[in-house]
């Protein structure tokens, strides 16, 4: 995410590192580079200019008041200003209605349907919410099918009425269906066109008037840079929406949309989409995003993602298995699957402070586990629970079955064995400490 921008800002701020104090001259030099970095990231010209003016005023003003090094001071000011530019505090959803109605708007391909599913899943996982998805695209039957596929995947009901050509009527019927069936959130997915046009604006505006949503969200593809900002403006003029959803931030986005959109439409970014999977949704926190842009990582979000995947019952079971020396390849496979659910690998590593920069040239793809998974899938149940039975001929068979080599099978077995020893040691250590505590 935003690798290019991060790198350029880092370089710009580096200029100040050797200096004893901030002066008009070195601050001007630094900010020229900062501005160039923002423009390269497709940040609106006016916004980039105002940004650097504010940073300059703050830097020269605070210079004498602080014990921070000039480089550190500048990083702090840039971070604060970036946070402010992206919205200050995080803003949640208004879910006050009964049911609460959430209306999705945006161009075709922006990621509305995918995000509708992600949001439904996100709310469903909150336990107190029972969402209903409503398919209001009357032009593309495939879009309705797509929403059904998404609904099936996450176990959320989808209301649709194929053949009905009135999206307002479908939306209203959807809300009535929700009321009758105990759904407390209704997410309405609407039709989009490839570009802003009057017919689409009239249609979404009619749905908006008829359904009186608590939340009207504008979904936009962050890869479209300045266009994203212009489209946001057009939709906001008609809908006066409540929040922005930035999708595809996992791609090679330059970051301009994330940085500019708030100050152009004066509406908060509420969520971001970071992948095609249903789990790839994050609440947007301006300050965490600023940290990531400045290469400081985002440990808080990383821990939160891990917690979302953490299942206490499973964890206990696993602990028992480790204690009894029963941790097998099936358990290992489950662990890998959980890690994969946390999201795109490169993205996860980018959340570790400094790691993004360190590993920017290393190609980490999501297929990293493929070989390991294939090997485990080629093992028999007995081999998975009791790897010690895997002799030379079994290794040969597993290698062949998984499209890998005996060498790779050996390597995995060795790593697995070492992992088992380490786990036992950790358990042992804990056991000893407990004994000591009891004695004391
Ligand atoms: P809609 O026309 O607005 O409903 O857009 P879709 O939900 O059909 O999304 C269009 C394409 O973008 C699909 O191929 C999605 O899988 C993909 N997509 C949606 N959100 C994301 C995201 O956050 N990251 C990535 N990489 N792809 C996404």
Boltz pocket constraint, residues with backbone or C-beta under 6 A from the ligand:
constraints:
  - pocket:
      binder: B
      contacts: [[A, 106], [A, 107], [A, 108], [A, 109], [A, 110], [A, 111], [A, 112], [A, 113], [A, 114], [A, 115], [A, 190], [A, 192], [A, 246], [A, 247], [A, 248], [A, 249], [A, 250], [A, 251], [A, 272], [A, 273], [A, 274], [A, 275], [A, 276], [A, 280]]
      max_distance: 6.0
